[in-house]
Amino acid sequence: MRTHLRFGRPMRAALVVPVAAVMAVAACSSSGGSGTGSGTTGAAAGAGSGSGTAIGTHHGADGTYLTGASGKTVYLWAADMSTKSTCTGPCAAAWPPVTTNGAPRAAAGVTASALGTTTRSDGSVQVTYDGHPLYYYAGDSGSGETTGQGSNQFGAKWWLVAPSGSAITGSGAAASGGASSPAPSSHSSSSSGGGGWG
């Protein structure tokens, strides 16, 4: 009987140690490791593997607007009437889509639940915000530049995006990040958003 107990206890301990080691390794590997966690919201931690494009904000003369990689300004296009992008070819060369390799991440000031993705015709995955496909502007060379604001290229206007998801249609200090929603119009019956700004 004693012999059975002696062998039983070490056997259980021998099984517990490897299981605990596996759990510790799994916990370490899931904690990220990009070192860019400061400035991200708690909601962003559940948004994916951490490899996705981070969407943040910047405050400038036009108010507070969304930014992408390296703080570069992002825009929406009034011609996109749904979450599907209609900017391809020469349009996409001038207005490169904000793409991601994982679930997009929300930095401070960005609503994580407003972030989404859409698959483009070339198979790449584009970030959306409040249903709007997001784009950079090739004419912006660095963080904080908004030279694309109000442009009328490829048949429709390009606007900065407020953290609320609405287009910032004003320019200069008079524009406010939250007060730029378009007035209700005949487009208001569409739940997908993205249109109605001219």
N, C-alpha and C positions, 0 to 999 in steps of 0.2 A: 504494500500500500504506500509506504513512504517512497519507495523507488518511483512509483507512478506520479506522485506529487512533485518530486524533484524534476522529473522530465517534463511535466505539464507546465510548470511556471516558466522555465527558461524558454519553452517552445512559444508561449504567448508573447513573451518579451521580444523574442526574435522576430515575430511577425509585426509587432507594434512599431519597432524601430524603423524598418524599411518603409512602412506605410507613412509614418510621420516624416521621413526624409523626402518621400515623393511629394507629399503635400507642401512641404516647405519650398521645394524647388518650383512647384507649380505656382505658389504664391509669389515668389520672386520674379518669375518670368512674366506674370500678368500685371506687374506693377508699372509697366511702361519702360522708361529708360531714356526717353528723348531729352530729358532735362528741361523741357519747355513748359512744365506744369504751372509755373507762376503766371497768374493772369488768366488762367482758364477757370471756368465755373465748375462746380461740383457736378452739374448735369452733364457736362461734356465727358466726364469720366465714363459714363455709361453709353456714350455715343458710338463706341467702336474700339478698334484695336489701338488707337492712338496714332495710326499712320496717315489718317485723313488730313486734308487741308484744314487749317485753322482759320476761322473767320472772326475778325476782331472789329474794332471801331477806331475812328480817328475824329477829332473835333477840329474843324477849320472854319473859314469864312462862310461856308455853305451850311454850317451846322454839324451835327454828328452823323457820320456815314460809315458804311461797312468797308472793311479792307480785307485783303487776302494775304497771300504769301509775302513775306518781308514788308508788311504794312502797305502794300500797293492797293490803291483805290479800286473798288469794284463798282460796276454799273449794271443797270437793267436796260433792256431795249423795249420801247413801246410797241414794236411790231410783234413781239412774242405774246400771243394771245392765250397761251397755256403754259404748262411746265415744259413742253417740247420746244427746243431752240429752233429758230428758223434762220439763224445766222450761220452760213456755211461759206466755203470757198473764199473769195476775196474779202467778204465781210468778216469771217473768222480770222483772217490774217491781220486785219486792222483792229479787230476786237476779239482777242483770244479768249476762249471760254475758260472759266475758272474750273479746272479739273481736279479730281481727287483720286487717290489710290485706296481709299478706305472711307468709312463714314466721316463726313465733315465734322469738325469740332468747333464748339462755341467758346470763344474767349469772353472775358468780362464785358457785360453790356450787350451781349448777343443772346437772343432767345433760342436755346438749343432745339426746341420743338419746331421752330420755323425752318430749320435747316433740312434739306433733302437733296436728292440727286435725280438726274435724268440721264438716260443713255443717248448719246449723240449718234448720228448716222454712221460715223466712222468707228463706233464701238467704245469710244472713250466715255468716261463718266463725268458729267458736269454738275457742279454744285448749284442748288437752287435755294432761294430764301423766300419764304412766304409764297411759294409757287412761281417765283420769277427765276429763270436761268440767269446766272451771274457771269459777267465778262470783265476782263481788264481792257485798258486802252493802250495800244502800241505807242501812242504819243506821250504817255506818262512814263517818265524815265525813273522815277523813284517814289519813295514813301511820301504821302501827303499831297502829291500832284493830282489835280482834277481838271486837266486840260480837255478832257472829253465831255465835261458837263454841258448839257444842252445842245450837243452836236446833233445835226440832222443828216446823218450818213446812212446810206443804203435804204432810204425811204422812210425813216422814222427817227424819233428823238431818242437820245441816250441820256439817262439820268442817274445821279447818285442814289444810293439806297439807304434810307433811314433805318435805324434799328427796329422800328415798328413794321418794316417791310414795305412802306410806301415810297414812292418816288419823290425825291427832293427836286422840285421843278423850279424853285427860285434860284437866285445866285447872289453871292455876297452875304454880308452880315445879316441881312433881313431874313434870310432863309432859316427856318427852324427844322431840326431833325424830326420833330413829331407833328409839325403843323402843315405838312406838305401833301396830305392825302388829297386826291382829286375829288372834286365835287361829284355827287351821284349823277350818273348820266344813263344813257340807254345801254351802256356796257355793264351796268351794275347788276344785271341779272345773271352774269357769268360768275360762278363761284371760283373759277380757276385764277382769276386776276390776270395781271400782266398787261392789260390794255387800257385804253382810255386816256393816256397821257399824250398830249400833242404839243 
